[in-house]
């Protein structure tokens, strides 16, 4: 099997992560790095990239015919610059997300890749997260209506909430492509686009600026699809553990607590003989919101779905070497970017945005 020689552009946290993961596969050889911080070359050598001294400039990488591809893991604002430079040199490109700050710039990037005949892949890797694959299977079962799962899913909550603030330096600045919508929203919206097959009919978004930066430190986004509503919540100042997913179905509720896939499926036992006992609720009384008794519920384990290891890298390899299409399409990436742009308009206007009128799924 021929190994692809690949260079890491931006050997920071994500660049180093990619280098170590690529080295674990049998399909890639990380042969070079390029970073404006020259101290990173010493770190790369310590991490086993012995040949990196031969590539001290981006010109060194671009001019070497033995380098097949580059992986761009720089701050978001210069992704387009590097894509255009290396595509013109005939190098295939993996680019970190968000691939571009605007949909217009992404269109320029895809045009450049097409003109130069290179594979251009966007690292939307979280569509292979096991928690997402598990919740998606539950949704798909409801669509098929085969009687399994929790039936048709009416609402889904997708939450990524932590209490460590906005990390790093560049993520705090708008001009660098910072903020949690671009950092995490791009992943969670991509999961929605994959799960539901495209853009929702309308959205509503509100941002949080609690930490005083010029970028959002969290947001709440409601995606209104014809049959299902997805609510996405991202926080960086939440100091309790919240569920990663909750799915509300016609025949039950499923919860995934965390990325380790702790969770359960709870289903009601329907009976005409069941009596609803009311409960005291604050200064009042309720039957409607009374908790179900244990004997009126069944609790099942989740059916966990796990991805193929190195799925993204394997797809990229097969696209370059064997000409196979990648499942992350440019049309999907464009849809995600346009949803994020619509979210910014919604937050500014404090109102919902009709995406069907914008026709963002149209080519």
Secondary structure as UniProt FT lines:
FT   STRAND          4..9
FT   HELIX           13..24
FT   STRAND          28..34
FT   TURN            38..39
FT   HELIX           40..46
FT   TURN            47..48
FT   HELIX           50..54
FT   HELIX           58..63
FT   TURN            65..66
FT   STRAND          69..72
FT   HELIX           76..78
FT   HELIX           79..88
FT   TURN            89..90
FT   STRAND          92..95
FT   HELIX           103..116
FT   STRAND          120..122
FT   HELIX           125..128
FT   HELIX           130..144
FT   TURN            149..150
FT   STRAND          153..161
FT   HELIX           170..172
FT   HELIX           174..176
FT   HELIX           181..185
FT   HELIX           186..196
FT   STRAND          202..208
FT   TURN            210..211
FT   STRAND          218..224
FT   STRAND          229..235
FT   STRAND          245..249
FT   TURN            250..251
FT   STRAND          252..256
FT   TURN            259..260
FT   STRAND          263..268
FT   TURN            272..273
FT   STRAND          279..281
FT   TURN            282..283
FT   STRAND          284..286
FT   TURN            288..289
FT   HELIX           294..296
FT   STRAND          297..300
FT   TURN            309..310
FT   HELIX           311..322
FT   HELIX           330..349
FT   STRAND          353..354
FT   HELIX           355..358
FT   TURN            359..361
//
